[in-house]
Amino acid sequence: MKIEHEIELLRFITRTGMYISPINRDTIISFIHGFESGSFNREFSEGFRQYLANKYRIRTGATGWPGQIDQLTEKRSQNWLITFNQCALDFIISDSPNDLTEEVSGLLRLRIQTLTERILANEKFPGNEEEWLSLYCFENPWFRELWSNEEWGILLSVFQKLESRK
């Protein structure tokens, strides 16, 4: 995937509300399909479908990657947006020959830091916690590389705080 497409999709994932409303399964799928049509490039859908099949052993079928995300969401018992964002971030970054560029890491760090500050200050912005969880990819080595030890400790404590609220 071209770096400019990766960056634009990462912007969409980290700032979904700036691109679509309401934020839900159908509008996300529509945005991705429209993005691919406009860029004359289906690399995201084709690669993402294969990524989900290989990493999570979820067969692809007529429903494509949205159906695979449906299955994984059900398996994880979590929100569709969280599953999609976590998987899409990992796919875009892990499969990129460009690795974590300064622009990509800055984009992710800034958004997660903003959401973390809001959560720690107990600000009541709708969707803060869900969005934060959807960007928190602690299982992936590339995500850990974004943070200092002190920052990582803060992120872990926020994650534990949010998990305890469930």
VENJONOR-V679149 format. One record per pair of residues at least 4 apart in sequence whose ideal C-beta (glycine too) atoms are under 6 Angstrom apart, sorted by the first residue. I is the first residue (numbers start at 1). GAP is how many residues later the second one is. D is the distance in Angstrom with one decimal. If there is no record, write none. Layout:
<<I GAP D> <I GAP D>>
//
This chain:
<<1 4 5.0> <1 5 5.4> <1 42 4.5> <3 95 5.3> <6 86 5.3> <6 90 5.8> <9 83 6.0> <10 97 5.7> <11 4 5.8> <12 7 5.2> <13 72 5.3> <13 75 5.6> <13 76 6.0> <14 97 4.3> <16 7 5.1> <17 6 5.9> <19 12 6.0> <20 7 4.3> <20 11 5.3> <25 55 5.0> <29 37 5.1> <36 5 6.0> <36 6 5.1> <42 4 5.3> <43 4 5.5> <44 4 5.6> <45 20 6.0> <48 17 4.7> <48 43 5.3> <49 11 4.7> <49 15 5.7> <49 16 4.5> <51 4 5.8> <51 40 4.5> <52 4 5.5> <52 6 5.3> <52 16 4.2> <53 7 5.3> <56 16 5.6> <58 10 4.5> <58 13 5.2> <63 4 2.6> <69 4 6.0> <69 14 5.6> <69 15 5.2> <72 11 5.4> <73 7 4.9> <73 10 4.4> <78 4 5.0> <78 5 5.7> <81 53 5.5> <82 51 5.3> <82 52 4.3> <84 4 5.8> <85 49 3.6> <86 51 5.4> <89 48 5.6> <90 4 5.3> <90 47 5.8> <90 50 5.3> <91 4 5.7> <93 49 5.3> <100 4 5.5> <100 5 4.7> <100 42 5.8> <102 4 5.9> <105 4 5.9> <105 41 5.5> <109 4 5.9> <109 37 5.6> <112 23 5.5> <115 13 5.6> <115 17 4.3> <116 42 5.6> <118 5 4.3> <118 7 5.6> <118 10 5.1> <119 9 5.8> <119 39 5.7> <127 4 5.2> <129 33 5.4> <137 6 4.2> <147 4 4.0> <147 5 4.4>>
//
